Amino acid sequence: MKVEEVVARHLASIGTPEAREAVRNRVASGAAQVIFRLPRPGRLDGRGSIISDRRRLCIAMMFAAGDYEGERLVFDGENVNVGQLRLRVRSVLSDFVYLHDVLLKEGLMCGTMTTAWPLLDLATRQPRLSYAGLKKVDRRQLHEVGYRAKRDAGDIQVALYFNPETFRHVYSQYRLAVRAGVGQRSRPSMSDPGMASPSELMDTFYKVEEWFDDFRTVDSLDLPHGYRLRFSREGPAGFLCDYGISLTRVLHNQTLDPEAFVIE
């Protein structure tokens, strides 16, 4: 297939052009969960919300825990900002998203759950897309499309995956390799309090995976209500964590709080 055909059929799977263009913003909310696997196991339950207004985007997962209140990832249309655990200390996920802001600036995170999804606005974004054929993911065949932002793409490799029957976007994968001694973190983050000594420096490999399921019709649009994100880091300080949001409410064209995309 040509990449243009994959994109066209994907957009049709979301809804008609009229239904897609009628949506200015989207407010989605539901239950959230985080499962820490490495280096220390643990689990927390809370609330999650995904607010989008055209390209502006806020992803929040809040948990009632003293040392970890959750995540808030925001793109206000110009800049990316994230919440902090405490003064000048970000979580591992927030630190990664902040340093590699293309994921939020391009509207890649959370896929078609947001109005910022870049395939809805290719004329403005003008990314470089490449079709890689059918690939096996979680024991099923999916169409793979490579995505490269027009500007400030960084070194992250982005791959988007589509169901070959429905052309729904069901999976995304972001990969980044950091060579030893290059681009090392300058400030500590949760579960990552120290820097490796020169003798311990190793290459570090990051991978972010997103899964989308439980598609339902809202205002004539076919949208996922189930979202899972896995963040993994392989290297001198291994880290593995799973996040999830199960949407119970999706509203369109709401009057948004001006502070929705602001982090103090």
MISE-672240 format. One record per residue: residue number from 1; residue in one letter; x, y, z of N, C-alpha, C in turn. Coordinates in steps of 0.02 Angstrom, whole numbers, always signed. Layout:
REM MISE-672240
 tifi mivex   n_xx   n_yy   n_zz  ca_xx  ca_yy  ca_zz   c_xx   c_yy   c_zz
  NUM     a      X      Y      Z      X      Y      Z      X      Y      Z
...
REM end
This chain:
REM MISE-672240
 tifi mivex   n_xx   n_yy   n_zz  ca_xx  ca_yy  ca_zz   c_xx   c_yy   c_zz
    1     m    +42    -60     +0     +0     +0     +0    +43    +62     +0
    2     k    +17   +116    -26    +50   +180    -20    +30   +212    +46
    3     v    +76   +251    +74    +63   +280   +139     +2   +326   +136
    4     e     -9   +358    +79    -67   +402    +72   -132   +363    +79
    5     e   -133   +301    +54   -193   +260    +60   -205   +239   +132
    6     v   -152   +221   +167   -159   +202   +238   -188   +260   +277
    7     v   -161   +320   +267   -184   +379   +304   -257   +394   +286
    8     a   -274   +392   +222   -342   +407   +201   -392   +359   +232
    9     r   -376   +294   +232   -421   +245   +260   -424   +251   +336
   10     h   -368   +270   +366   -368   +281   +438   -414   +339   +457
   11     l   -408   +395   +421   -451   +452   +436   -525   +435   +427
   12     a   -540   +396   +376   -609   +375   +365   -634   +331   +422
   13     s   -588   +294   +454   -608   +251   +510   -628   +293   +571
   14     i   -603   +353   +576   -621   +396   +633   -690   +426   +622
   15     g   -704   +449   +561   -769   +479   +547   -766   +518   +482
   16     t   -822   +545   +462   -825   +584   +401   -785   +649   +410
   17     p   -765   +681   +355   -729   +745   +361   -771   +796   +400
   18     e   -836   +796   +390   -879   +844   +424   -879   +831   +500
   19     a   -883   +768   +519   -883   +751   +591   -816   +768   +623
   20     r   -762   +756   +587   -696   +771   +615   -685   +846   +622
   21     e   -707   +884   +573   -695   +956   +573   -741   +992   +622
   22     a   -795   +960   +643   -842   +992   +689   -816   +996   +760
   23     v   -763   +959   +774   -737   +955   +843   -680  +1006   +851
   24     r   -690  +1053   +897   -638  +1102   +913   -594  +1078   +970
   25     n   -627  +1048  +1020   -589  +1024  +1077   -621   +961  +1105
   26     r   -585   +927  +1148   -610   +864  +1177   -586   +860  +1250
   27     v   -633   +843  +1293   -618   +832  +1364   -637   +761  +1381
   28     a   -587   +720  +1398   -599   +650  +1413   -572   +634  +1483
   29     s   -607   +591  +1519   -585   +575  +1587   -607   +505  +1606
   30     g   -574   +478  +1657   -590   +411  +1680   -542   +388  +1733
   31     a   -542   +323  +1745   -498   +294  +1796   -428   +286  +1768
   32     a   -378   +296  +1812   -308   +288  +1793   -273   +239  +1840
   33     q   -220   +211  +1814   -182   +162  +1853   -109   +166  +1834
   34     v    -65   +154  +1882     +6   +149  +1867    +33    +88  +1903
   35     i    +74    +49  +1869   +106     -9  +1898   +181     -1  +1888
   36     f   +218     +9  +1943   +290    +13  +1941   +319    -58  +1944
   37     r   +363    -75  +1898   +391   -142  +1895   +466   -142  +1912
   38     l   +503    -93  +1888   +574    -86  +1905   +588    -13  +1919
   39     p   +631     +4  +1967   +670    -42  +2010   +632    -67  +2071
   40     r   +577    -31  +2090   +538    -52  +2148   +466    -63  +2127
   41     p   +438   -122  +2141   +370   -136  +2120   +319    -98  +2162
   42     g   +263    -81  +2131   +209    -47  +2167   +152    -32  +2120
   43     r    +95    -15  +2148    +36     -1  +2107     -6    +54  +2141
   44     l    -32   +100  +2099    -75   +153  +2124   -134   +160  +2077
   45     d   -192   +178  +2105   -252   +192  +2066   -272   +264  +2077
   46     g   -300   +294  +2024   -319   +364  +2029   -365   +385  +1973
   47     r   -359   +447  +1952   -401   +475  +1899   -357   +502  +1843
   48     g   -382   +496  +1781   -345   +520  +1724   -388   +565  +1681
   49     s   -357   +612  +1647   -393   +656  +1601   -349   +673  +1541
   50     i   -381   +681  +1484   -347   +700  +1423   -386   +758  +1393
   51     i   -357   +818  +1394   -391   +878  +1369   -353   +903  +1308
   52     s   -388   +914  +1254   -356   +939  +1193   -398   +993  +1160
   53     d   -364  +1043  +1135   -396  +1099  +1101   -355  +1114  +1039
   54     r   -378  +1086   +981   -337  +1088   +921   -270  +1056   +937
   55     r   -215  +1095   +935   -149  +1066   +947   -129  +1067  +1021
   56     r   -163  +1106  +1060   -147  +1108  +1132   -168  +1043  +1165
   57     l   -129  +1022  +1214   -140   +955  +1242   -119   +952  +1315
   58     c   -160   +919  +1356   -142   +907  +1425   -161   +835  +1442
   59     i   -111   +796  +1464   -121   +727  +1486   -106   +725  +1560
   60     a   -155   +704  +1600   -145   +704  +1673   -166   +637  +1702
   61     m   -126   +611  +1747   -142   +551  +1785   -123   +566  +1857
   62     m   -173   +569  +1901   -162   +591  +1969   -176   +534  +2018
   63     f   -130   +526  +2066   -134   +472  +2115   -125   +501  +2186
   64     a   -162   +473  +2232   -159   +498  +2301   -103   +463  +2339
   65     a    -41   +483  +2323    +18   +455  +2356    +65   +512  +2374
   66     g    +92   +510  +2435   +133   +565  +2458   +195   +577  +2417
   67     d   +230   +524  +2396   +292   +533  +2360   +283   +532  +2284
   68     y   +222   +518  +2262   +209   +518  +2190   +136   +536  +2177
   69     e   +125   +599  +2161    +56   +622  +2151    +32   +609  +2080
   70     g    +78   +593  +2034    +57   +577  +1966    +95   +615  +1912
   71     e    +64   +619  +1854    +95   +650  +1795    +49   +704  +1767
   72     r    +80   +758  +1743    +44   +809  +1705    +90   +831  +1649
   73     l    +70   +816  +1587   +110   +830  +1528    +70   +879  +1485
   74     v   +100   +937  +1470    +62   +990  +1438    +99  +1020  +1379
   75     f    +63  +1032  +1325    +87  +1073  +1269    +37  +1130  +1260
   76     d    +59  +1192  +1269    +14  +1250  +1267     +7  +1281  +1198
   77     g    +33  +1247  +1148    +32  +1274  +1080    +99  +1301  +1058
   78     e   +143  +1315  +1107   +210  +1339  +1092   +263  +1299  +1128
   79     n   +251  +1286  +1192   +302  +1253  +1233   +274  +1193  +1270
   80     v   +318  +1146  +1286   +301  +1087  +1325   +322  +1100  +1397
   81     n   +279  +1082  +1444   +295  +1087  +1515   +267  +1026  +1550
   82     v   +296  +1008  +1605   +274   +948  +1642   +274   +964  +1716
   83     g   +236   +924  +1754   +234   +933  +1825   +298   +908  +1858
   84     q   +307   +928  +1920   +366   +907  +1958   +344   +871  +2021
   85     l   +385   +822  +2041   +372   +787  +2103   +387   +832  +2163
   86     r   +440   +869  +2156   +459   +920  +2205   +505   +968  +2167
   87     l   +530  +1018  +2200   +568  +1070  +2167   +625  +1041  +2125
   88     r   +622  +1054  +2059   +673  +1035  +2011   +682   +959  +2005
   89     v   +632   +922  +2025   +636   +849  +2018   +574   +825  +1981
   90     r   +586   +794  +1923   +531   +767  +1882   +531   +691  +1886
   91     s   +474   +661  +1872   +472   +588  +1867   +511   +566  +1806
   92     v   +524   +502  +1801   +562   +475  +1744   +524   +487  +1679
   93     l   +459   +474  +1679   +418   +486  +1619   +416   +559  +1601
   94     s   +401   +602  +1649   +396   +674  +1635   +463   +702  +1610
   95     d   +518   +678  +1639   +583   +702  +1617   +596   +683  +1544
   96     f   +577   +623  +1526   +587   +601  +1457   +545   +643  +1408
   97     v   +481   +654  +1425   +437   +692  +1381   +460   +765  +1377
   98     y   +484   +792  +1432   +508   +861  +1432   +570   +870  +1388
   99     l   +617   +823  +1394   +679   +828  +1356   +668   +811  +1282
  100     h   +618   +771  +1267   +604   +751  +1198   +532   +772  +1182
  101     d   +524   +839  +1177   +458   +869  +1174   +421   +858  +1108
  102     v   +454   +827  +1059   +421   +815   +995   +358   +772  +1003
  103     l   +357   +729  +1054   +300   +684  +1063   +236   +723  +1079
  104     l   +243   +777  +1118   +184   +819  +1132   +173   +873  +1079
  105     k   +227   +903  +1056   +220   +956  +1006   +188   +931   +942
  106     e   +202   +868   +924   +173   +840   +863   +104   +807   +876
  107     g    +84   +805   +940    +19   +775   +955    +17   +700   +948
  108     l    +76   +668   +955    +80   +595   +946    +52   +557  +1005
  109     m    +68   +580  +1065    +46   +544  +1125    -30   +544  +1131
  110     c    -56   +487  +1149   -128   +474  +1157   -166   +468  +1091
  111     g   -130   +470  +1035   -161   +453   +971   -225   +490   +955
  112     t   -275   +452   +931   -338   +483   +910   -383   +501   +968
  113     m   -358   +492  +1030   -397   +514  +1087   -398   +590  +1092
  114     t   -354   +625  +1053   -349   +697  +1058   -361   +730   +990
  115     t   -378   +795   +992   -385   +833   +930   -317   +853   +901
  116     a   -264   +840   +939   -196   +858   +917   -165   +805   +873
  117     w   -198   +748   +863   -171   +693   +823   -147   +720   +755
  118     p    -83   +712   +739    -54   +746   +680    -83   +724   +613
  119     l   -107   +663   +608   -134   +640   +544   -199   +676   +526
  120     l   -228   +711   +574   -287   +751   +560   -269   +817   +525
  121     d   -206   +835   +525   -184   +900   +500   -117   +895   +464
  122     l   -113   +851   +416    -49   +840   +382    -28   +901   +340
  123     a    -75   +938   +315    -58   +996   +274    -17  +1047   +313
  124     t    -33  +1055   +377     +4  +1102   +419    +67  +1071   +446
  125     r    +63  +1009   +470   +121   +977   +502   +175   +959   +451
  126     q   +155   +933   +395   +202   +912   +342   +257   +866   +367
  127     p   +239   +812   +402   +290   +764   +424   +313   +721   +365
  128     r   +368   +686   +374   +389   +637   +325   +362   +569   +347
  129     l   +319   +541   +306   +288   +476   +321   +317   +423   +276
  130     s   +324   +363   +302   +350   +307   +262   +312   +244   +280
  131     y   +293   +207   +229   +256   +145   +241   +305    +86   +243
  132     a   +302    +46   +296   +349     -9   +305   +317    -78   +298
  133     g   +254    -80   +277   +221   -144   +266   +188   -171   +329
  134     l   +167   -234   +325   +137   -267   +383   +191   -293   +430
  135     k   +184   -278   +494   +231   -300   +544   +194   -337   +599
  136     k   +227   -386   +629   +196   -425   +683   +207   -389   +750
  137     v   +153   -372   +782   +154   -339   +847   +106   -375   +894
  138     d   +131   -399   +949    +88   -436   +997    +49   -491   +961
  139     r    +83   -528   +918    +55   -585   +883     -1   -568   +834
  140     r     -2   -505   +810    -50   -487   +758    -15   -443   +706
  141     q    -39   -446   +646    -11   -407   +591    -41   -338   +589
  142     l     +2   -287   +586    -21   -218   +584    +19   -180   +531
  143     h    -14   -132   +498    +20    -88   +452    +65    -40   +491
  144     e   +128    -36   +471   +175    +10   +505   +189    +71   +462
  145     v   +183   +130   +493   +198   +193   +460   +249   +230   +502
  146     g   +306   +246   +472   +357   +286   +506   +338   +359   +504
  147     y   +353   +395   +558   +335   +466   +563   +397   +506   +582
  148     r   +411   +557   +543   +468   +601   +556   +444   +674   +553
  149     a   +447   +709   +610   +424   +778   +612   +465   +822   +565
  150     k   +432   +873   +538   +466   +918   +492   +521   +957   +527
  151     r   +509   +976   +591   +557  +1016   +628   +570   +985   +696
  152     d   +630   +993   +721   +648   +972   +789   +628   +901   +804
  153     a   +641   +856   +757   +621   +786   +766   +664   +749   +816
  154     g   +726   +773   +826   +770   +738   +872   +791   +670   +846
  155     d   +813   +627   +892   +837   +561   +874   +786   +506   +886
  156     i   +726   +524   +908   +676   +473   +923   +649   +443   +858
  157     q   +645   +376   +857   +615   +341   +801   +541   +328   +817
  158     v   +497   +352   +774   +425   +348   +786   +393   +302   +735
  159     a   +354   +254   +760   +318   +208   +716   +245   +204   +739
  160     l   +199   +212   +693   +127   +209   +707    +99   +146   +673
  161     y    +52   +113   +707    +27    +49   +682    -49    +50   +677
  162     f    -73    +19   +622   -144    +22   +606   -171    -48   +592
  163     n   -232    -60   +617   -266   -124   +605   -278   -132   +530
  164     p   -258   -188   +499   -265   -196   +427   -338   -204   +403
  165     e   -384   -217   +449   -454   -224   +430   -493   -160   +440
  166     t   -484   -128   +497   -522    -68   +513   -483     -4   +500
  167     f   -417     -8   +498   -371    +49   +491   -374    +96   +550
  168     r   -399    +71   +607   -393   +108   +668   -320   +110   +690
  169     h   -300   +166   +721   -233   +170   +750   -236   +135   +818
  170     v   -198    +81   +826   -203    +40   +886   -138    +35   +926
  171     y    -82    +60   +899    -19    +52   +934    +31   +103   +908
  172     s    +71   +131   +954   +127   +175   +935   +189   +153   +973
  173     q   +246   +165   +942   +310   +147   +974   +361   +202   +960
  174     y   +394   +223  +1014   +446   +274  +1010   +510   +246  +1040
  175     r   +564   +249  +1002   +628   +221  +1024   +682   +274  +1023
  176     l   +727   +270  +1072   +783   +317  +1075   +843   +281  +1106
  177     a   +900   +288  +1074   +963   +261  +1100  +1008   +320  +1119
  178     v  +1034   +319  +1181  +1080   +371  +1204  +1147   +338  +1218
  179     r  +1197   +358  +1182  +1263   +329  +1190  +1296   +351  +1256
  180     a  +1337   +310  +1284  +1368   +323  +1349  +1403   +390  +1349
  181     g  +1388   +432  +1399  +1420   +496  +1405  +1390   +551  +1363
  182     v  +1337   +535  +1322  +1307   +584  +1278  +1236   +597  +1302
  183     g  +1219   +660  +1314  +1151   +678  +1333  +1129   +650  +1400
  184     q  +1177   +644  +1447  +1159   +618  +1512  +1115   +668  +1550
  185     r  +1070   +644  +1591  +1025   +686  +1628  +1063   +732  +1675
  186     s  +1042   +794  +1680  +1078   +843  +1721  +1046   +852  +1790
  187     r   +987   +822  +1801   +954   +828  +1865   +921   +762  +1883
  188     p   +915   +746  +1947   +888   +682  +1967   +812   +679  +1955
  189     s   +786   +617  +1952   +714   +607  +1947   +695   +549  +1989
  190     m   +630   +538  +1997   +606   +485  +2042   +635   +418  +2023
  191     s   +657   +380  +2072   +686   +313  +2063   +752   +317  +2024
  192     d   +779   +377  +2016   +840   +386  +1978   +882   +440  +2013
  193     p   +898   +433  +2077   +926   +488  +2116   +998   +504  +2100
  194     g  +1034   +459  +2070  +1105   +472  +2061  +1128   +467  +1990
  195     m  +1186   +492  +1977  +1218   +486  +1912  +1268   +429  +1913
  196     a  +1275   +396  +1858  +1324   +341  +1854  +1395   +370  +1853
  197     s  +1441   +335  +1884  +1511   +355  +1882  +1538   +339  +1812
  198     p  +1594   +371  +1792  +1622   +359  +1725  +1633   +285  +1711
  199     s  +1653   +246  +1762  +1666   +176  +1750  +1603   +136  +1739
  200     e  +1544   +165  +1759  +1482   +129  +1753  +1442   +150  +1691
  201     l  +1467   +198  +1652  +1430   +223  +1596  +1417   +168  +1544
  202     m  +1355   +164  +1522  +1335   +116  +1471  +1285   +150  +1425
  203     d  +1276   +122  +1366  +1224   +147  +1322  +1156   +137  +1356
  204     t  +1110   +184  +1344  +1043   +180  +1373   +992   +179  +1317
  205     f   +944   +134  +1323   +893   +126  +1271   +824   +139  +1302
  206     y   +789   +187  +1273   +722   +204  +1296   +670   +178  +1246
  207     k   +614   +156  +1272   +558   +137  +1229   +493   +156  +1263
  208     v   +451   +191  +1226   +384   +208  +1248   +335   +174  +1201
  209     e   +287   +137  +1229   +237   +102  +1190   +168   +124  +1213
  210     e   +123   +134  +1164    +54   +151  +1179     +7   +103  +1143
  211     w    -43    +79  +1180    -94    +35  +1151   -162    +70  +1157
  212     f   -205    +59  +1108   -272    +89  +1107   -324    +36  +1092
  213     d   -378    +35  +1132   -431    -14  +1119   -497    +13  +1146
  214     d   -547    -30  +1151   -614    -11  +1174   -641    +49  +1135
  215     f   -645    +41  +1069   -669    +96  +1026   -745   +102  +1033
  216     r   -767   +165  +1039   -839   +180  +1045   -854   +243  +1004
  217     t   -918   +250   +985   -938   +307   +945   -961   +364   +990
  218     v   -930   +422   +979   -948   +483  +1015   -957   +539   +964
  219     d  -1016   +567   +959  -1030   +621   +911  -1007   +602   +841
  220     s  -1025   +541   +821  -1010   +514   +753   -936   +502   +741
  221     l   -896   +501   +794   -825   +486   +787   -809   +421   +824
  222     d   -767   +380   +793   -747   +316   +822   -682   +327   +861
  223     l   -687   +326   +928   -630   +346   +970   -613   +291  +1021
  224     p   -549   +281  +1034   -529   +232  +1086   -545   +258  +1155
  225     h   -567   +213  +1198   -580   +231  +1268   -532   +195  +1316
  226     g   -492   +149  +1289   -442   +115  +1328   -372   +135  +1306
  227     y   -330   +152  +1354   -262   +177  +1338   -213   +146  +1387
  228     r   -158   +119  +1359   -104    +93  +1400    -37   +121  +1375
  229     l     +5   +139  +1421    +72   +165  +1403   +124   +127  +1444
  230     r   +174   +101  +1411   +230    +69  +1444   +293   +109  +1430
  231     f   +328   +127  +1484   +392   +163  +1478   +447   +118  +1505
  232     s   +497   +106  +1463   +553    +64  +1485   +619    +97  +1470
  233     r   +668    +84  +1513   +736   +109  +1504   +783    +52  +1519
  234     e   +824    +35  +1470   +874    -17  +1479   +943    +15  +1479
  235     g   +982     -1  +1530  +1049    +28  +1536  +1073    +23  +1607
  236     p  +1114    +71  +1629  +1142    +67  +1696  +1090    +75  +1751
  237     a  +1033   +106  +1737   +980   +114  +1787   +914    +93  +1754
  238     g   +900    +28  +1756   +841     +2  +1724   +777    +29  +1755
  239     f   +727    +40  +1713   +663    +65  +1737   +608    +37  +1693
  240     l   +552    +17  +1724   +495    -10  +1687   +431     +8  +1724
  241     c   +385    +39  +1689   +323    +62  +1720   +266    +60  +1669
  242     d   +207    +40  +1692   +147    +37  +1650    +94    +86  +1676
  243     y    +67   +126  +1631    +12   +171  +1647    -50   +150  +1608
  244     g   -108   +169  +1633   -169   +154  +1597   -224   +204  +1614
  245     i   -266   +219  +1564   -325   +261  +1574   -384   +227  +1541
  246     s   -439   +219  +1577   -501   +192  +1549   -552   +249  +1550
  247     l   -567   +275  +1492   -612   +333  +1488   -684   +313  +1502
  248     t   -718   +354  +1541   -789   +344  +1554   -830   +404  +1530
  249     r   -796   +457  +1510   -831   +517  +1487   -790   +553  +1434
  250     v   -822   +568  +1378   -790   +605  +1323   -838   +658  +1300
  251     l   -817   +722  +1304   -859   +778  +1285   -823   +821  +1233
  252     h   -861   +850  +1187   -833   +892  +1135   -857   +964  +1141
  253     n   -815  +1009  +1115   -831  +1080  +1108   -855  +1110  +1174
  254     q   -814  +1101  +1226   -829  +1128  +1292   -796  +1196  +1301
  255     t   -821  +1233  +1350   -788  +1295  +1371   -732  +1277  +1418
  256     l   -670  +1286  +1397   -613  +1262  +1435   -586  +1315  +1482
  257     d   -563  +1292  +1539   -530  +1335  +1588   -465  +1361  +1557
  258     p   -452  +1426  +1558   -389  +1452  +1529   -326  +1420  +1560
  259     e   -333  +1394  +1621   -276  +1364  +1656   -265  +1291  +1638
  260     a   -307  +1264  +1593   -303  +1193  +1577   -236  +1174  +1547
  261     f   -203  +1220  +1513   -139  +1205  +1481    -82  +1244  +1512
  262     v    -88  +1258  +1577    -37  +1296  +1613    -14  +1255  +1673
  263     i    +51  +1253  +1682    +81  +1223  +1742   +121  +1277  +1777
  264     e   +103  +1290  +1839   +138  +1343  +1877   +210  +1321  +1893
REM end
